[in-house]
Amino acid sequence: MKSFNVDAILDNIEAVVRRHELENGGYCRYLWQDKAESREMGLNAYGCADAANILYSLNRFHRDPAGRAACVAALQSKQDPATGIFLEPTHYDFHTTAHCVAALDLFDARPLYPLTAMLEYEDISRFFAFLEEVDWLRHGRGSHAGAALFAALAITDSVPDSWLQDYFAFLNDQCNPETGLWSKDAAEDYTLYYQIGEAFHYLFNYEYAREAMPAPERLIDSCLHMYYDGLQPPGFGRQFHYIEMDWAFCLNRASRQTPHRFHEVKEALYDFAKGYIAYLEQVDWERDDSANDLHLLFGTTCCLAELQLALPGVVRSSRPMHMVLDRRPFI
């Protein structure tokens, strides 16, 4: 396999983050407004969280103690003291909260206030009732909620091991043994890549807890089916998004748990990496709208980090990248 040095791409990613830096440790998510004027400009919860995540992923994280403290304070300031929730207009509140709690963990920090709105789900029966309420099988709010509650409560040491065991027992029971996905009752039009995106949110919790996946062989089959049989979403591998990370993570992490189709897995990831890196090499980093959305940029950065893990010696950088999901769950 040919190797690819991605130093120039990583330098450009870092430069984008630096352009989003505000005073007092804060970051904005966007540098310019969109036509609909729908963007929250200035200090933003995702701007702060994604900047930390990206710099950690690049292995270029904050080193100065005063600078780290300022970043922590800026991110903590986005928490509602009454509910403990972090808010950002584009995402469901539990997703935003888990994302910010996970970013704070990179600094060995915690939220300033208890996660009051989440604490009722320390009762596992209430958690399961909540899952049914939000349609946890669906990509978006449902899977975000089912994964986010686990991540936020686990990172803050709010639930015992028995709660974690019940959580994974539920997911294991609900897994479709024919696909390795949580799609037992999915409608026929429930697109495969959405199912993989939803599965990703639960599987990073499995990885964090060192749990065995319920059907890694079938998950590999599903991921390869999506890639080779014309089931990729529009723009796949030629955009700043998360579905690329979802697919690469599910495929790579499943292959760690079984030898099933091992060489085919590596071939698919290598084939994808070639096109993905070629796309990123030609991006106009100062003007591309998606590249300058720190949240979308973080998804792309994670995908590069996962590809470097999946393809040893192929995706090269002077300083090896870090995968944030190997430290704590949730992106």
N, C-alpha and C positions, 0 to 999 in steps of 0.2 A: 504494500500500500504506500502510495506517495504521501509524504508529510507536508503539512501546511503550517507556516509560522504566522501567528495571528497577532503579533506585537503591535502592528500598525492599527489594527482594528481596536485592540484594547486601549491604545493611546487615544484614539478618537472617542471611545466611550468615556474615558476619564475626562477628556476635555469637555464633553457635553455636560457631565455632572458639575464640573467646576464653573461652567457658565450659569448654572442654576443656583449657585450658592448665594445666600442672602447674608445679612449681618446676624451676629449673635447665634451662629450655629444652625440657622434655618436654611431651608431649601424650598424653592417653588417647584411645582410639577411641570409647568408650562412656561415658555419664554414669550409666547404671543397668544392672543385671543383667537378663537375660531370665528367663522362667519356668523354663526348663531349666537355668539357671545355667551356660550354656555359654560365656559371654563372658570374655575375658581383660581384667580390669579393671586400672586403673592404667596405667603407662607401657607403650606399645604401639608396635610398629614402624610399623603402618599409621596410628596416631594421629599420630605424628611426621611421617611422610612425607606424609600427606594434609593435615595442617595447613599444611605448607610449600607444597604444590601449590595448595591453595585460595587462600591469601593471595597467591601469585604470580598466579594466574588473575584474582583480583579487582583486580590492580594495586595491592595494599596490602601488599606484601611487607615483611619485616623490614628495617629501615634501620640500626638501632643496631648497631655492630660487635660489642659485647659480647653483645647478644642473639642475633645471628646465630651467633656462636661457640658459645653455649650450645645452640642448636638443633642445630647440626652435631654437637656432642659427644653430645647425647642420642640422636640417630639413629645415630651411629657405635657407640654402646654396645650396640646390638641385633645387632651382627655377631658370629658365632662365629669366634674367632681361628683355630681349627684348620682349618675348612672354607671360611671366607670367606662363608658363607651367612647371610642374614638370615632369621629365622623369625617366623611369625605363625600362629596355629592355624587360621585359616579359608582359607588359600591355600597352594597348592603352593610349595615352597621356592624354586624358580627364579623364580616370579612375584614373590614377596616380595622376593627379592634385586634383581631388575631394578627393581622399584618404588622400593626404597630408594636404590639407586645413582642412579636418575634424579632423585629428590628431592634428594640431596646435590649433584647437578650444578647445581641452581638457586642454590646458595650458592657455586658454583665450588669445590666440595669433592669429595673422593673417599673411598671406604671406607678404614678404617685398615689393613686386611689384604688380601693378595691374594685373589682369587676362586678359591681353590684347587680347589674342587669343579667349577668350570666350565672350568678351563684346559685340560683334556684335549681340549676341543672346538675348540681352536685348530687342531687337525687336522681339516680339513673332512670327511674320510671318516668319522671318528668321529662328527662332528656329524650327518651323514646317517644313519648307523646308529642314532643316538639318536632321530632323528625317527621312524623306522619303529617303534622300540620303544614310543614314547609315543603312537602313533596321532595324528600331528600334524594330521590333518584334522578332528579332533573338537574342538568348543568345550569349554573347560575346561582340564584339565591338558595336553592335546595341543597346542592352539594357543597356550596360555600358555607352554609350554616352548619351542616353536619360535620364538616372538617374543621371549621373555625372554632366551634365550641370545644372540641377535643384539644386543639392546639393551644388555645388561650388558657384553658384550665390546666393542661399538662405542664406548660412552660412555667406557670406560676405556682406549681405544686399544690393545686387546689383540690385534687382528687386522688384517692388511694389506688393501689394496684387492682383491687377488686373491681373498681369502676372501669379501669382500662380493660380488664379481662372481659367484662360484660359488653363493652363497646365492640371489641373485636369479635366476640362470639356472635353478636348480632350481625355484623358485616359478613362474617364467614357464612352464616346461615342464609343470607340474602344474595350471595354471589351466584351468578349464573354459571353452572359448571361447564357449559358449552362454549362460553365466550371469555370467561375470566373477568367479566365486567358485572356491574350492578345493574342488570337490565332484565330481570325476570319478567316484569310486567310492562316493559317498554313498548310503546306503540310502534307499528311497522315503519312509520316515518321518522322515528327517533334516530337521527343520523349517527353512524358509527363513530365519527370523530368527536361528536358531542359526548357519547358514552365514554370514550377514552379520556376526554377532558374532565369529566365527572370522576372517573376512576382515579385519575391522577391525584385529586384532592384527598381521597381516602388513602391512597397508597403511600403518600409521603408521611402519613401518620403511622402506617405499618413500618416503614423504614425507621422512623424515629424510635419506635418502641421495640425494634428488633423482632418484629413478629413475622411469621411465615405467611406469605400470600396464599389465599385459598386455592387458586388455580393458575399458577404461573405459566404452565404450558399453553393453556387456552388463551391467556392474555397475550402471549407472544404471537400466537396464530392470528388473533384479532388485529394486532398492530401491523403485522406483515401484510395481512389482507387489506388493511386501509392503505398502506403505502404502495403496494404493487397492483392493486386491482381497481384503480381509478376512483377511490373513495376519499381522496385528500380534499380538504376544503379549498376554496378559491384562494390563491396567493400563497399556498403552503410553501414555506422555505424561501419565500421572496418578499418578506414583510417583517415588521416589528410586531410581535404578537406573543401569545402564550401557547397556542396549540402545538407549535413545534417542540417546545419544552415538554408539554404534556406527553406527547408521543415518544420522544426520545427517552424521557425518564421511565415511563412505563415499560418500554421495550428493554432498555438497559438493565433496570433493576429486576425485572422478571428473569432476565438471563443470568443473574447472579444466583438465582435459587433453583435453577434446573439446567441441565445440559441440552435441553430440547432445542433443536435447530440453531445451535450456537453459532456456527459459521454463517448461516443465513442472516442471523441477527447482526453480526459484525459487518457483513456485506451491505445490508440495508442502511446501517448507520453511517458507513463510509460513503456510500453513494449519496446519501442525504447531505453529509458534511461538505462534500465537494461543491455542490451547488449552493449551499447556504453560505459558505465562506466566500465564494465568488460573488454572491449577491452583496454581502457586507463590504467587500473590498471596493465596490463602485458607488457606495452611498455618498450623497452630499451631506455630510454630517452637520454642517452649519444651517442648512435650509430644509432638510427633510422633516416634515411635520411629525411623523411617528417617531423618528429617532430622537426628537427633542421633547417627547412625552416621557418623563422619567419612568413611569410605570410600564409602558410598553418596552422601553429600553431595558428595564430590569428583566423582563421575560426573555428577551433575546440574549442578554448576558448570561442568564441561568442556562440557557440551551447550549451556549458555547462551553460553559463549565462542565456540563454533563457530557457533552461530546468528547471533551478532553479526558474525562474519566473513562468513558466507554471505549476509546480508541487510543490506547497507550502508544506514545511515540508518533502519533499522526497529527493531532492538533497541538502544536507546540507553542510555547511562550517562554520568554526569558524568566519570568516569575510564574510558577504554576498557579493556576486559578484555584479558588476555593468554591465548593458547592455549599451554599447556606443551608440546604436541607440536610446536610450531614452534620450540622450542629444542632438544629432545632427544626420543628415542622413549620410549615406554612409559608407560601408566597402569594 
